[in-house]
Amino acid sequence: QAQLVESGGGLVQAGGSLRLSCAASGRTRSTYVRAWFRQGPGKEREFVATINWVAGNTDYADSVKDRFTISKDNAKNTVDLQMDSLKPEDTAVYYCAASRRLRALQDMNVEENYDYWGQGTQVTVSS
C-alpha cells in the first residue's frame, strides 16, 4: 500500500497563489502516475493535473491550464501543485492520487484509473 498526505491548503483572495504538496510513503515504487483532483461544494470530483513519475510529462484540465503547474521531486517522493491567479471557482477540496497503471497521460484524467488517494486539503478562494 502507498500512503499519500496533502498539505498547503488554506484561504486566499482571488488573484492570489497557493502551493499544495503531496508526500508519498509506503509502496510507491509501483506507481507510475501522480495526479491532483478536486471536489467543489455540491460538485463531483474532477481532474486537475497529472504527471508521469518517470518521464515528467504533464497534462492539465482546460480550466486550470496556464494557471496551475504540477511538478515532482523524485528524491523527496513528493508532487506539488503551484496554483496562481486563483479564482473563487477554484474553491474545493484538493486530493492527491497515485496510479499503478502505465498508460498515456491523456487516459489518466479519470479517477477510476487511480489506486491510492490522500485525505484531501481545503482550498478556499474569496472574491
Secondary structure, 3 states (H helix, E strand, C coil): CEEEEEECCEEEECCCCEEEEEEEEECCCCCCEEEEEEECCCCCCEEEEEEECCCCCEEECCCCCCCEEEEEECCCCEEEEEECCCCHHHCEEEEEEEECCCCCHHHCCCHHHCCEECCCEEEEEEC
